[in-house]
Amino acid sequence: MIDKLDLLLALSREQHFGRAAEACGVTQQTLSAGVKSLENQLGTRLVQRGSRFQGFTPEGERVLTWARRIVADTRAMREDVATLRRGPAGHLRIAAIPTVLPMVAALTTPYHLRYPDVRLSVLSATSASLLDLIENLEADAGLTYLDNEPLSRVTAIPLFQERYQLLTAIGGRHDDRASITWAEVSRTPLCLLTPDMQNRRIIDQQLRASGSEPAPTLESNSMIVLMSHVRTLHWASIMPAVLADALGPMPGLRAIPIVEPDIRHTIGLVVPQREPATPMVAALVGIGRQVARTLGGDETAPMASACAVEARRAGVP
């Protein structure tokens, strides 16, 4: 039964018979036969079939909800039993919004030092897709905003408060400024993240609150692309202070704190709302709480210092 539910979940993720079969490492015929067998066991049609995948029936959608729960609990049980024998081991997948990626090392470094048998993967995702990855068992945890848009079916651990800076090229019109207001930022030619990013939606809200409609002349889902355009002196950008801190000195660029108002949003660790949590996720939550205490709830605490503190806690000189 569990194997068949895994096939159904793969079909839900891929929305395509061939890709789902490939993801599961089976033939398309094997996948179709497994789904058909599950339908026979449950006595109802789960998938709308045609020349290609056409979606799930209402019964299929309900079974998917149960499948996620059953498969997640089965994986947790297996991991829990294995941990009793050898300690945490396996594959831990963390999804993170792009602006938080530079601070992930504050979690993964002490985790790796403490649990070397766990293989770590870090994925970049928007805040919405991150929650979908957790819901669909494709990620075990996430780093995202906690207080700007609704969260559901996750447990949240606050890590720090995100603040914002104007990234500008040295030699530009703001060279003499130690800080800058949002109203002044709104009159600056900007390149920003794409609107599907929650960071961009936060910035848009604040620019509108300052009396201007956001009108960036360049958008990208990559901070590297934005930084390269800022260097040309034709654009400025807006970035979290944690990103500037993690990147360190940036030749040709400077970051100016944005004030009036000094807005902040909470970044945190989110994990599935499940009891008991899997040993690997429970260990990550423990390290997350320690990192939160190290940062003191403020992103201005250096990420390198947080990594060093957590490494010492893990017993590494």
HELIX and SHEET records of a PDB file:
HELIX    1   1 ILE A    2  GLU A   14  1                                  13    
HELIX    2   2 PHE A   17  CYS A   24  1                                   8    
HELIX    3   3 GLN A   28  LEU A   42  1                                  15    
HELIX    4   4 PRO A   58  ARG A   86  1                                  29    
HELIX    5   5 PRO A   98  MET A  103  5                                   6    
HELIX    6   6 ALA A  105  ARG A  114  1                                  10    
HELIX    7   7 SER A  127  GLU A  135  1                                   9    
HELIX    8   8 TRP A  182  SER A  186  1                                   5    
HELIX    9   9 GLN A  198  ALA A  209  1                                  12    
HELIX   10  10 MET A  223  VAL A  230  1                                   8    
HELIX   11  11 ALA A  241  LEU A  247  1                                   7    
HELIX   12  12 PRO A  279  LEU A  295  1                                  17    
HELIX   13  13 MET A  303  ARG A  313  1                                  11    
SHEET    1   A 6 VAL A 118  SER A 124  0                                        
SHEET    2   A 6 GLY A  90  ALA A  96  1                                        
SHEET    3   A 6 ALA A 141  TYR A 145  1                                        
SHEET    4   A 6 HIS A 265  PRO A 272 -1                                        
SHEET    5   A 6 VAL A 154  GLU A 162 -1                                        
SHEET    6   A 6 GLY A 297  ASP A 298  1                                        
SHEET    1   B 4 ILE A 180  THR A 181  0                                        
SHEET    2   B 4 LEU A 253  VAL A 259  1                                        
SHEET    3   B 4 TYR A 164  ALA A 169 -1                                        
SHEET    4   B 4 SER A 237  PRO A 240 -1                                        
SHEET    1   C 2 CYS A 191  LEU A 193  0                                        
SHEET    2   C 2 LEU A 218  SER A 220  1                                        
END                                                                             
